[in-house]
Amino acid sequence: MQSLDRFAQSRLDDLQRRHLRRSLTETLREDGLWVERDGRRLLSFSCNDYLNLSQHPEVKRTAAAAVERYGAGSGASRLVTGNHPLYAELETRLARIKRTGAAVVFGSGYLANAGIIPVLIGRDGLVLADELAHACIFAGGQLSRGKIMTFRHNDVAHARELLIRHRSEHDHALIVTDGVFSMDGDLAPLAQLKALAQEHDVWLMSDDAHGLGVVGGGRGSSFANGKHVQVPLQMGTLSKAVGAYGGYLCASAPVIELMRNRARTLIYSTGLPPAIVAAAIAALDLIEREPDYAALPVQKARQFTRLTNLPEAQSPIVPVVIGDEEETLAASQLLADEGFLAAAIRPPTVPAGTARLRLTFTAQHPDDAIERLAGLVRDKILVR
Ligand SMILES: Cc1ncc(COP(=O)(O)O)c(C=O)c1O
C-alpha cells in the first residue's frame, strides 16, 4: 500500500474505533418533508429547509425560467463576467430586509465567513468568537492570521474580561457569534454584545445562517423578540430557510464596497448560477409577504419542547443531547425504525461528550407527527 493510502486508512480506522466515522448516505428529498433513504421513506426532522421553500412551486418555476433566460452557470467570477443581472435585485432585497445600506452575495455561507473576516482583521488584529460559533467562522479567523480567542458560550461577562485584558494589544478587534446557534438553537445576546463592542471600540458580526426567514418576523436574529439591534456586520446563508444556495453580508455601503474589492472568496471564485439567485429572490419574496408562515417553524419546535419538557425552543432547532456517541447513533436508529429521520451529530461538530440528535422543525410538519416523535423521544430516549 502506498504511504498516502496507508495514512488515509489508519485515520479512517481510528475514526471507526471512536464511533466518529461518517458516511454519505444517498438521500432523495421528495418534497420539503419526506426523504427516501435505502429504499425507505422517512419523515425528516434533519433538513434546514425550515420553510420548505426549496420545493415551493413558485421558487422552482422562477429558477427554471432563469436557466432558460441566462443559462446553467455564471461563467466567471463576479468581478469578471459572472455578475449577471439577478445579483443586484437579490442584494437590494437583502439590504432592505436587514435594514443596512448595502449587501453582497458570496458563493456560500462558508465562503462568506472565510472571505469577510480576513478583509477586516489582519496579523495584528483580534477575533473574539463564541466558543460554539460555526466552524467557518473559525476558518475565517485562521485565514485572517490574527489572534483568535473564544469566550464561553453566550457569556458576555467573559467576553468583557477578555477585552479588558487584550483589546489594547490589537489594532482592530471583531466579536463574532452565531445569531442562532446551529447545533443548540439558542440565540446570541446581540444587544449586550453590541453594547460591549461599543465600549471597547470593537466591531460586531453575527452569523444569521439559521435566523433569516424564521426568527424576528423572518428578518433574522437581530430582529428577535420584537426588538431591532443594529448589528453592523450581518452575514448569513441562502441555503437554509431561503431554500436555495449562497451566502451574504449586509453592512454599510463602504464596508460592502471594500468586500467587493478585497474578499478573496468573492474575487477568486465563480459567481452563483443564475437559477440559484433567482430562486433566492423568489423565496425572499414569499418570506416578506407571509410573516405568519415564517413564524410556523418556531411554533412547531415549541410544540415539541412543550411535549418533551425540554427548554422552550427559541428557533426551529432543538437539540436532544445524549452525550455518548454510540448511544446517540442508537437513538437515531430507533427513530429511523419508527419512520423518522433524526440525524446524530457527533464531535467534532459538537464538543466532546455532547453528542446529540439535532432536530429541526419546518413550517409543514404535521402536528400529529410531531406528537408521535415527541412521545418516542420522551419515553424511549430521554428516560435512558
Ligand atoms: C451558523 C452557520 N454558518 C455558516 C454556515 C455555512 O453556510 P453554507 O451552508 O451556505 O456554506 C452554516 C451551515 O452550513 C451554519 O450553520
The ligand as an SDF file (V2000), in Angstrom:
LIG
                    3D

 16 16  0  0  0  0  0  0  0  0999 V2000
  -24.0260   29.0320   11.5280 C   0  0  0  0  0  0  0  0  0  0  0  0
  -23.6310   28.6360   10.1460 C   0  0  0  0  0  0  0  0  0  0  0  0
  -22.8580   29.4820    9.4310 N   0  0  0  0  0  0  0  0  0  0  0  0
  -22.4900   29.1930    8.1820 C   0  0  0  0  0  0  0  0  0  0  0  0
  -22.8780   28.0230    7.5710 C   0  0  0  0  0  0  0  0  0  0  0  0
  -22.4030   27.7330    6.1850 C   0  0  0  0  0  0  0  0  0  0  0  0
  -23.3560   28.0950    5.2590 O   0  0  0  0  0  0  0  0  0  0  0  0
  -23.3940   27.3800    3.8270 P   0  0  0  0  0  0  0  0  0  0  0  0
  -24.0310   26.0530    4.0340 O   0  0  0  0  0  0  0  0  0  0  0  0
  -24.1680   28.3270    2.9900 O   0  0  0  0  0  0  0  0  0  0  0  0
  -21.9680   27.2510    3.3950 O   0  0  0  0  0  0  0  0  0  0  0  0
  -23.6860   27.1240    8.2810 C   0  0  0  0  0  0  0  0  0  0  0  0
  -24.1980   25.8450    7.7200 C   0  0  0  0  0  0  0  0  0  0  0  0
  -23.8230   25.1760    6.9080 O   0  0  0  0  0  0  0  0  0  0  0  0
  -24.0720   27.4330    9.5870 C   0  0  0  0  0  0  0  0  0  0  0  0
  -24.8110   26.5900   10.3100 O   0  0  0  0  0  0  0  0  0  0  0  0
  1  2  1  0
  2  3  1  0
  2 15  2  0
  3  4  2  0
  4  5  1  0
  5  6  1  0
  5 12  2  0
  6  7  1  0
  7  8  1  0
  8  9  2  0
  8 10  1  0
  8 11  1  0
 12 13  1  0
 12 15  1  0
 13 14  2  0
 15 16  1  0
M  END
$$$$
